[in-house]
Amino acid sequence: MGNLPWSATEEDLARAFAKFDVKSCRVISDRETGRSRGFGFVEIADEDAERAIQEMSGYVMNDRVLVVNEAQPRPGRA
């Protein structure tokens, strides 16, 4: 998911997605500064995934509209 507020934590993501079967949450941070890069991942049970994408895309968190989609492998990575 993208467009996360810079202040968002993994706990914030878990709370926002609480109505789904959340397995894990991760906010991606810059290796050098430790600051959020504005995106993260929420691992959800397969049976909830499509509904979570539909319901949470456009969710407003701290005045930022989340962009929620299925994670895709990065090009050139296995």
C-alpha positions as CSV (number, residue, x, y, z in Angstrom):
1,M,0.0,0.0,0.0
2,G,1.1,3.5,-0.7
3,N,0.6,7.1,0.4
4,L,1.0,6.2,4.1
5,P,1.3,9.1,6.5
6,W,5.0,9.6,7.4
7,S,4.0,9.0,11.0
8,A,2.2,5.7,10.4
9,T,3.4,2.7,12.5
10,E,2.9,-1.0,12.0
11,E,0.4,-0.8,14.9
12,D,-1.5,1.9,13.1
13,L,-1.8,-0.4,10.1
14,A,-2.9,-3.3,12.2
15,R,-5.6,-1.2,13.8
16,A,-6.8,0.2,10.4
17,F,-7.1,-3.4,8.9
18,A,-8.4,-5.0,12.1
19,K,-11.6,-6.2,10.6
20,F,-9.6,-8.5,8.3
21,D,-7.5,-11.6,9.3
22,V,-4.2,-9.7,9.5
23,K,-1.1,-11.9,9.6
24,S,1.5,-9.2,9.7
25,C,2.1,-5.5,9.0
26,R,5.3,-3.7,7.9
27,V,6.1,-0.1,7.2
28,I,9.1,0.3,5.0
29,S,11.7,2.7,6.2
30,D,14.8,4.3,4.7
31,R,17.9,2.3,5.6
32,E,20.0,5.4,6.2
33,T,17.6,7.7,8.0
34,G,15.1,5.3,9.5
35,R,12.2,7.5,8.3
36,S,9.2,6.0,6.7
37,R,9.3,5.8,2.9
38,G,5.5,6.2,2.7
39,F,4.5,2.7,1.9
40,G,4.1,-0.7,3.6
41,F,2.7,-4.2,3.5
42,V,-0.2,-5.8,5.3
43,E,-0.3,-9.6,4.9
44,I,-3.9,-10.8,5.1
45,A,-5.5,-14.2,4.9
46,D,-6.2,-15.1,1.2
47,E,-10.0,-15.2,1.7
48,D,-10.0,-11.6,3.0
49,A,-7.4,-10.2,0.5
50,E,-9.7,-9.0,-2.3
51,R,-12.3,-7.5,0.0
52,A,-9.5,-5.7,2.0
53,I,-8.1,-4.2,-1.2
54,Q,-11.6,-3.0,-2.3
55,E,-12.6,-1.7,1.1
56,M,-9.4,-0.1,2.2
57,S,-8.3,1.6,-1.1
58,G,-9.3,5.2,-0.5
59,Y,-9.2,4.8,3.3
60,V,-8.1,8.1,4.9
61,M,-5.4,7.8,7.5
62,N,-4.2,11.1,9.1
63,D,-5.4,13.1,6.1
64,R,-3.8,10.8,3.5
65,V,-5.8,8.6,1.2
66,L,-4.3,5.1,1.1
67,V,-3.6,3.4,-2.2
68,V,-4.1,-0.4,-1.5
69,N,-3.2,-3.0,-4.1
70,E,-1.8,-6.5,-4.2
71,A,2.0,-6.7,-3.8
72,Q,3.9,-7.6,-7.0
73,P,7.5,-8.9,-7.2
74,R,10.0,-6.2,-8.2
75,P,11.3,-6.6,-11.7
76,G,14.6,-8.4,-11.8
77,R,14.0,-10.1,-8.5
78,A,13.1,-13.8,-7.9
